[in-house]
Amino acid sequence: MTDFYFCLSIGGVLGGMFNALLAPVIFPDVWEYPIALVAACLIRPTTPEDSGRSLAWDIVLPLGLLAIIFLVRRLLPGTSEGGHLPVLTVLFGFVVPGIALMNFWPRQVRFAAGVAAVLVASAAVGSGDTTAITTDRSFFGVSRVQIVNDRYGRYIALYRGTTLHGVKSLAPGEETLPMAYYSHEGPFGSFFAALPAGNVHHVGVIGLGTGELACYAAPGQDWTFYEIDPLVERIADDPRYFQFLENCGNHPHVVIGDARLTIAGAPDAFYDVLVLDAFSSDSIPMHLITREAVALYLRKLAPDGRMLFHISSRHLDLREVVGALAADAGLVARLNFDTAARTRSVWRHSPAMVVAMARDSEQLVGLDQAHGWQTLPAGAERSLWTDQRSDLLRVIRF
């Protein structure tokens, strides 16, 4: 038993070091996971069928499966407008490969090669309406820049994992037009339109993305972005992909590092607007949405300043948490949940959920029901996240 737990511990240390330190350097994408799956298939116990002499078929049959999946993903349509997969795509893209793998199972090499074929084909094809330009990886995750298309135009988009972090139109004259979450028709456009002209001098944004929000900057305003991942800043500042930081925001500053630490260096009562745009990914930085974090934000916010929390997420519903934070800090909070139901293109205007906060309702003038805003109910005390306590299970969209 001592040997067992010793080996288990050593394996955990070595695996953790590889995934955290080596994999982000040697792999441009999350390759270690599929490699581990195939390796696990190769080291399973052998069966009597493995003793047969059919090694050639162990290679030929998985290659045939690879070709089938690749052709199906290329030739058959993807999801329909209602989000459903056509029957033929389901049959030949999922059911047939599943049956094939079940038949490959008795032979160790054939099964491992079949699993590898499925993973390789799926990764190689991707989505029919996207073309990857570049993929890069840092300690914080995988970033992809892709060309995307729909019937209304062509766009270039930044993805972190599977989450969209910014879009630029490739149509002439639309290079600095905010899109997707940040469109003028959505809650961000409504929020910035309601700001009093001439009274906003300093704006802070936690979360850079493509720098798209900088295009809401008015002349004379000073904007600062706080971003933890240097790779995101390199992509946003690369003129081959995005020009928001170059052409918008009056040459905004970008501060690299954990925002909870770096924003502490800003002068107190400095920011007239503080935008928290770090909660739309699959995994959120929970230390940026606690009672102590809000206390820090308020210390850096001017007395008549405003905060805006972007809490769009496919997996987490943070309304109760943000409502509890606002109530605990004595703030007025208003929610705008824009479903973008009438939009023609999701790239131009996509669903977004934001919460605006201020110390007094006078600072939220213009954010009313007529523009899609409503009072955010105070969250229950049990939903109040602190540096010592947070309950993720309550906010997961099961």
Residue, then its C-alpha position, 0 to 999 in steps of 0.5 A: m500500500t505504501d508503494f501504491y500511494f507513493c507511485l500515485s503521488i509521484g504520478g500526480v506531481l509529474g503529470g501536474m508539472f507536465n500539464a502546467l509547465l511543459a504542455p503550454v510551451i510545447f503544444p499550441d493546443v490542448w493536445e495532452y488530453p487526447i494523447a493521454l486518452v489514446a495512451a490509456c487505450l494502448i495500455r489496457p490489458t490484452t485480449p485473446e483477439d490481440s494474438g491474431r495476425s491482423l496488424a495491417w487491418d489494425i491500421v487500415l480500418p482506423l484510417g478508413l474511419l478517419a476518412i469517413i468522419f472527415l468527409v462527413r464533417r466536410l460534405l454534410p451540413g452542420t447545425s441548422e438555424g434552430g441549433h439541431l444537427p441533420v439526421l445524416t450528420v448524426l448518423f455518419g458523424f457520430v453513430v457509425p463511428g461509435i459502432a466502429l469503435m465498439n467493434f474495434w474494442p477487442r483489439q488493443v492497437r485497433f481500438a487505440a488507433g480508432v480513438a485517435a482517428v476520431l479525435v484527429a478528424s474532429a480537430a482537423v475539420g472544425s466548423g464549416d463556417t470558420t477558418a483558423i488563422t492562428t492558435d497559440r497557448s499560454f499558461f492561462g489557456v488556448s487563444r484562437v483567431q478565426i475567420v468566421n462567415d455568415r450570410y451578412g458578412r465576414y468577421i475575424a474573431l478571438y476565442r479563448g477555449t470555446t468562449l468568444h472574446g471579441v469580433k471585428s468586421l472585415a467590411p470596409g469602414e467597419e474596422t472599429l465598430p463594436m460587435a457581438y456582446y459589445s454592439h451599440e444595440g446591446p447593453f454596452g451601447s446603452f450604458f455608454a450612451a447614458l454616461p454624462a458627456g464631459n464628466v467621464h475622464h478615466v475608465g478602467v476595464i478588467g479583461l482585455g479581449t480584443g480591446e473592442l470596448a475602447c471604441y466607446a472612448a470619447p475624446g480626451q478620456d483616459w482608458t486602462f485595460y487590466e489583463i492577466d494573460p500577455l498572449v491576449e495582449r499580443i493578439a489584441d495589439d497585432p495589426r494583422y488581426f485587430q486594430f481596436l487598441e491602435n485606432c480607439g481609446n486614445h491609445p489606451h494603457v494595458v497593464i499585465g498581471d492579476a487585476r486584483l493586484t495591479i488595480a490596487g496600484a491605481p490612485d484611490a477615487f480615480y476611475d469614473v467608470l470601471v468595467l468588469d469584463a472577466f466573467s464570460s468564460d467557462s471558468i471565471p476568476m472567482h477572486l474578482i467577484t467577492r465582497e473584498a474585491v468589490a470593496l477594492y473597486l469602490r476604493k478606486l472608483a470616484p464618488d459619482g462613479r459607475m461600475l459595469f459587470h459583464i456576466s454573460s455565461r453559458h454555464l453560470d448564472l451570476r445574477e444572484v451573486v452580483g445582487a448579493l454583492a451590491a446589497d452588501a456594499g449598499l449599491v444601486a444595481r440594474l440588470n440588462f439581459d439582452t437576448a438579441a432575439r431580433t438580430r440578423s447576425v449573432w456576430r454583429h449583435s449577440p446576447a449579453m447580460v450586464v449589471a450596472m452599479a453605483r452608489d446612488s440612483e442619480q448615477l444610473v439615470g438613463l438606464d431605465q426600462a425603456h432601454g432594457w434595464q430593470t432593478l436587480p433584486a438583492g441577492a440572498e446572504r447565502s449567495l454573497w461570495t467572499d475570499q473565504r467562501s463561495d458556492l459555485l454549485r448554486v450558480i451552475r446552469f445544470 
